[in-house]
């Protein structure tokens, strides 16, 4: 099961669509949400097969249960009045990342990097990506989330892992991603296709500026904005089958920061990965 659909696939609602907490704005909204996610779930099952699809769902539920999370159900992103410059048309709905895939990729980064770099999860949603970052060994973690509802849920979800890992420094900043200024030093940026369009371009530009001073690694799952990184000088160093995930790097390089995961080495400058105008999530 994957995370998100392109904003052009459906109109964005400004009401609360929290299926998980049963805060549905209206019967019409409820029906629309149920229909949308039923279509996405059926498409994923056709693509991945019933056995693989069910196995992935069970794995995600088990991961959440084991680590005290409540991050299983998807949720729409709504307009935030506190962020007048926030481009709702660039936002992509929340759905939790596959923890097995995310952990496999992050474990491919050298432990020296994981211990020294700040892990930044753009569009952290309900916190599952941050949970994976904690389990991968990162000690400095920042979640960036424009939705106050999702940020509140992330804080709640991560309480158990905070207690189990008192050595970590974890904060969630509720703001538009384009306003977030990463801390100095090496970064590992985690993206599960949280936004597209101008928002992505501005975030990548800021990361490229940061890379002139410190190394930046980007783990990009469902990478529908791949060209934005290539156009800003990032090097693609690994890709997973069917381009379900890519790893980029930029800035000062060293043996201690080189990716050593199982992803296939990058060999071409362009690929058939769908870009922003095409379907992002099924």
C-alpha positions as CSV (number, residue, x, y, z in Angstrom):
1,X,0.0,0.0,0.0
2,X,1.4,3.4,-0.9
3,X,0.8,6.8,0.5
4,X,-0.7,9.5,-1.6
5,X,-2.7,10.5,-4.7
6,X,-2.1,13.5,-6.9
7,X,-4.1,16.6,-5.9
8,X,-5.6,16.7,-9.4
9,X,-7.3,13.4,-8.7
10,X,-9.7,14.8,-6.3
11,X,-10.9,18.2,-4.9
12,X,-9.5,19.0,-1.4
13,X,-12.0,19.3,1.4
14,X,-11.5,21.9,4.2
15,X,-13.6,19.9,6.7
16,X,-12.2,17.3,9.1
17,X,-11.9,13.9,7.4
18,X,-10.3,12.0,10.2
19,X,-11.6,8.5,9.6
20,X,-9.4,7.3,12.4
21,X,-11.1,9.6,15.0
22,X,-14.5,9.5,13.3
23,X,-14.6,13.2,12.9
24,X,-16.3,13.3,9.6
25,X,-17.6,16.7,8.4
26,X,-20.7,15.5,6.7
27,X,-22.3,12.3,5.2
28,X,-21.3,13.5,1.8
29,X,-17.7,14.0,2.9
30,X,-17.7,10.6,4.6
31,X,-18.9,8.8,1.5
32,X,-16.4,10.6,-0.7
33,X,-13.5,9.7,1.6
34,X,-14.6,6.0,1.9
35,X,-15.0,5.7,-1.9
36,X,-11.6,7.3,-2.6
37,X,-9.6,5.1,-0.3
38,X,-11.5,2.0,-1.4
39,X,-10.5,2.7,-5.0
40,X,-6.9,3.3,-3.9
41,X,-6.8,0.1,-1.9
42,X,-8.2,-2.0,-4.7
43,X,-5.7,-0.5,-7.2
44,X,-2.8,-1.4,-4.8
45,X,-4.1,-4.9,-4.4
46,X,-4.3,-5.4,-8.2
47,X,-0.8,-4.0,-8.6
48,X,0.9,-5.9,-5.7
49,X,-1.3,-9.0,-5.5
50,X,-3.6,-9.9,-2.7
51,X,-1.0,-11.8,-0.6
52,X,1.6,-9.0,-0.8
53,X,-1.0,-6.3,-0.2
54,X,-2.4,-8.0,2.9
55,X,1.1,-8.8,4.1
56,X,2.0,-5.1,3.9
57,X,-1.1,-4.0,5.8
58,X,-0.5,-6.6,8.5
59,X,3.1,-5.4,8.7
60,X,2.1,-1.8,9.1
61,X,-0.5,-2.6,11.8
62,X,2.0,-4.8,13.6
63,X,4.6,-2.0,13.5
64,X,2.2,0.5,14.9
65,X,1.1,-1.8,17.7
66,X,4.6,-2.7,18.7
67,X,5.8,0.9,18.9
68,X,2.7,2.6,20.4
69,X,1.6,4.3,17.2
70,X,-1.9,5.1,15.8
71,X,-0.9,5.9,12.2
72,X,-2.6,3.4,10.1
73,X,-5.5,5.3,8.6
74,X,-5.1,8.0,5.9
75,X,-6.1,11.6,6.4
76,X,-6.7,14.5,4.1
77,X,-4.7,17.7,4.5
78,X,-6.8,20.8,4.9
79,X,-6.1,24.5,4.6
80,X,-4.3,26.0,7.6
81,X,-5.4,29.6,8.3
82,X,-2.2,30.1,10.3
83,X,-0.1,29.6,7.1
84,X,-1.5,32.1,4.6
85,X,1.2,31.2,2.1
86,X,0.6,27.5,2.3
87,X,-0.3,26.1,-1.2
88,X,-3.1,23.6,-0.5
89,X,-2.9,22.6,-4.2
90,X,0.6,21.2,-3.6
91,X,-0.3,19.2,-0.6
92,X,-0.7,15.4,-0.8
93,X,-2.8,13.5,1.7
94,X,-1.3,11.6,4.6
95,X,-0.8,7.9,4.6
96,X,1.8,6.1,6.6
97,X,5.0,4.9,5.0
98,X,5.8,1.2,4.7
99,X,8.1,0.8,7.7
100,X,9.9,-2.2,6.3
101,X,11.0,-0.3,3.1
102,X,11.9,2.9,5.0
103,X,14.0,1.0,7.6
104,X,15.8,-1.0,4.9
105,X,16.8,2.2,3.1
106,X,17.9,4.1,6.3
107,X,19.9,1.2,7.4
108,X,21.9,1.5,4.2
109,X,23.3,4.8,5.5
110,X,26.5,4.5,7.5
111,X,26.0,4.4,11.3
112,X,28.5,7.3,11.6
113,X,26.2,9.4,9.5
114,X,23.0,8.4,11.4
115,X,24.7,9.3,14.7
116,X,25.9,12.7,13.5
117,X,23.2,13.9,11.0
118,X,19.9,15.5,11.8
119,X,17.0,13.4,10.4
120,X,14.4,15.8,8.9
121,X,11.0,14.3,8.0
122,X,9.1,16.7,5.7
123,X,5.4,16.1,6.0
124,X,5.9,13.9,9.0
125,X,2.1,13.3,9.3
126,X,1.3,11.0,12.3
127,X,4.9,10.2,13.0
128,X,5.6,6.8,11.5
129,X,8.6,8.1,9.5
130,X,10.1,9.6,12.6
131,X,9.6,6.4,14.4
132,X,11.5,4.6,11.7
133,X,14.2,7.2,12.0
134,X,14.5,6.6,15.7
135,X,14.8,2.8,15.2
136,X,17.5,3.4,12.5
137,X,19.7,5.0,15.1
138,X,19.2,8.8,14.5
139,X,19.5,10.8,17.7
140,X,18.6,14.3,16.3
141,X,15.2,14.2,14.6
142,X,12.8,17.0,13.4
143,X,9.4,16.5,11.9
144,X,7.9,19.3,9.8
145,X,4.2,19.2,9.4
146,X,1.8,22.0,8.2
147,X,-1.3,20.3,9.6
148,X,-1.9,21.0,13.3
149,X,-4.1,18.0,13.6
150,X,-1.5,15.7,12.2
151,X,1.3,17.3,14.2
152,X,-0.7,16.8,17.4
153,X,-1.2,13.1,16.6
154,X,2.5,12.7,15.9
155,X,3.4,14.1,19.3
156,X,1.0,11.7,20.9
157,X,2.1,8.7,18.8
158,X,5.8,9.2,19.6
159,X,5.5,9.3,23.4
160,X,6.2,5.6,23.8
161,X,9.4,5.8,21.7
162,X,10.5,8.9,23.5
163,X,10.4,6.9,26.8
164,X,12.2,3.9,25.3
165,X,14.9,6.1,23.7
166,X,15.6,8.9,26.2
167,X,18.9,9.7,24.4
168,X,17.1,11.2,21.4
169,X,16.3,14.8,20.7
170,X,13.0,15.0,18.8
171,X,10.9,18.0,17.9
172,X,8.0,18.6,15.6
173,X,7.7,22.0,14.0
174,X,4.2,22.9,12.8
175,X,4.7,25.1,9.8
176,X,4.7,25.3,6.0
177,X,7.7,23.3,4.7
178,X,9.0,26.3,2.6
179,X,9.5,28.3,5.8
180,X,11.5,25.6,7.6
181,X,15.2,26.3,8.0
182,X,17.2,23.1,8.5
183,X,19.8,23.2,11.3
184,X,23.4,23.5,10.4
185,X,25.4,20.3,9.9
186,X,24.8,17.1,7.9
187,X,21.2,16.2,7.1
188,X,19.3,13.1,6.2
189,X,16.0,14.3,4.6
190,X,13.1,11.9,4.5
191,X,10.3,12.4,2.0
192,X,7.3,10.2,1.5
193,X,5.9,12.4,-1.3
194,X,4.4,15.0,1.0
195,X,4.0,17.8,-1.5
196,X,4.6,18.6,-5.2
197,X,4.8,21.7,-7.4
198,X,6.3,25.0,-6.2
199,X,6.4,23.8,-2.6
200,X,8.8,21.0,-3.6
201,X,10.9,23.3,-5.7
202,X,11.4,25.8,-2.9
203,X,12.2,23.1,-0.4
204,X,14.8,21.5,-2.8
205,X,16.3,24.9,-3.4
206,X,16.8,25.4,0.3
207,X,18.4,22.0,0.6
208,X,20.7,22.7,-2.3
209,X,21.8,25.9,-0.5
210,X,22.4,23.9,2.6
211,X,24.5,21.4,0.7
212,X,27.0,24.1,-0.2
213,X,28.0,23.9,3.5
214,X,27.2,20.4,4.7
215,X,26.4,17.0,3.2
216,X,22.7,16.4,2.5
217,X,21.3,12.9,1.9
218,X,17.7,12.5,0.7
219,X,15.6,9.4,1.1
220,X,12.7,9.9,-1.3
221,X,9.9,7.2,-1.3
222,X,7.4,7.4,-4.1
223,X,9.7,10.0,-5.8
224,X,7.4,11.8,-8.2
225,X,9.4,15.0,-8.0
226,X,12.7,13.4,-8.9
227,X,13.7,16.0,-11.5
228,X,13.6,18.8,-9.0
229,X,16.6,17.2,-7.2
230,X,18.5,16.5,-10.4
231,X,17.9,20.0,-11.6
232,X,19.4,21.4,-8.4
233,X,22.6,19.4,-8.6
234,X,21.8,16.4,-6.4
235,X,23.3,13.0,-7.4
236,X,21.1,10.0,-7.4
237,X,23.1,7.1,-5.8
238,X,20.5,4.3,-5.4
239,X,17.1,3.2,-6.7
240,X,14.7,0.5,-5.6
241,X,12.8,-1.7,-8.0
242,X,10.1,0.1,-10.0
243,X,11.6,3.4,-8.6
244,X,9.5,3.1,-5.5
245,X,12.4,4.8,-3.6
246,X,15.5,6.8,-4.6
247,X,18.4,8.1,-2.6
248,X,20.1,11.4,-3.5
249,X,23.2,13.1,-2.1
250,X,24.8,16.5,-2.4
251,X,27.5,18.5,-0.8
252,X,30.8,17.5,0.7
253,X,31.3,13.7,0.2
254,X,33.3,11.3,2.3
255,X,33.6,7.5,2.7
256,X,31.8,7.8,6.0
257,X,28.7,9.3,4.3
258,X,28.4,7.1,1.3
259,X,25.2,5.1,0.9
260,X,25.8,1.3,1.3
261,X,22.3,-0.1,1.0
262,X,20.9,-2.7,-1.3
263,X,19.3,-0.3,-3.7
264,X,20.4,-0.6,-7.3
265,X,23.3,1.8,-8.3
266,X,22.1,4.7,-10.3
267,X,23.3,4.5,-14.0
268,X,21.3,7.0,-16.1
269,X,20.5,10.7,-15.9
270,X,16.7,10.2,-16.5
271,X,14.3,7.4,-16.0
272,X,10.7,6.6,-16.5
273,X,9.6,7.7,-13.0
274,X,6.3,9.6,-13.4
275,X,6.7,13.3,-12.7
276,X,4.4,15.7,-10.9
277,X,1.8,15.9,-13.5
278,X,1.0,12.2,-13.3
279,X,-0.6,10.0,-10.7
280,X,1.4,10.1,-7.5
281,X,-0.3,7.5,-5.4
282,X,-2.6,4.7,-6.0
